[in-house]
């Protein structure tokens, strides 16, 4: 079984992916962790690093490695914007969240704090800009719309569900798919 997870910023992707990984004893991969580490090393915010990736056409390096993992390995969950696209035989999960909820989460979340948002309005502007850059970049490079829910096997709106509830729903659906395989 191969599982890919993507979605809106602050929708809970990493928390859900890690919980599924632990529950199923699957390997966990995260492009976001790698990109945040590289952004810090370059003294950039994640939004600045996204612009840097676009300007220097660095997406293909990450994407090629993602595709390789998808071909070479099984029993993993991959937390990345485009893993679903590069690992087409995966079970694809998309998490969405209302922007105002995402802003609230960003102000409490350690990753959000590392972005050093000056205010909720600043967080809203940055979250919107980061998503806009991602949607535009992936449309330009791959001609895909990451917001298109029909790309995914499971879509969960995490706005008004506890993280435990989201995790429980995702694990339940994944286990049903595994039973059919």
Residue, then its C-alpha position, 0 to 999 in steps of 0.5 A: x500500500x502506498x499512501x499520499x497526503x496533501x492539502x491546504x496549509x495548516x489542514x493537519x497533513x503532517x499530523x494525520x500522515x504521522x498518525x497513519x504511519x504509526x498506526x500502520x507501521x509505515x515509513x513516513x516521508x515529508x517533502x515539507x520537512x526537507x523544504x523547511x530545513x533547506x529554507x532555514x539553511x538559506x536564511x529564508x522563510x518557506x514562502x521565500x524558499x518557494x519563490x527561490x525554487x520557482x526561480x531556479x527550477x528546483x521542483x524537478x529534483x524533489x519530484x523525481x525523487x518522489x517518483x523513485x520512492x513510489x516505484x521502489x518502495x511499498x508500505x509508506x505514507x508520503x506527505x507532499x504537495x505533489x506525491x499523489x501526482x508522481x505516485x499515481x498508484x497511491x491512495x490519495x488523501x486531501x485535507x482542506x481547511x477554511x482560511x480563517x481556521x488555518x490562520x488561527x492554527x498558524x498562530x498556535x502552531x510551532x511551524x507558524x511561529x517559526x514563520x514569525x507572523x506579525x499578526x493574524x492579518x499577516x498570517x492570512x496574507x502569507x498563507x494566501x500568497x504561499x498557496x497562490x505560488x504553489x497553485x501557480x507553480x504546479x499549474x505552470x510546470x505540470x499543468x495540474x490543479x492541486x485544488x481539484x478534489x477529483x484528483x484524490x480518493x479521500x477528501x476531509x475538511x478538517x476545519x471543524x473536526x478535532x485532529x483525533x477525529x480527522x486521524x480516526x476517519x483517515x485511518x478507518x478509510x485507509x484500513x478499508x482500502x487495505x482490506x480490499x487489496 
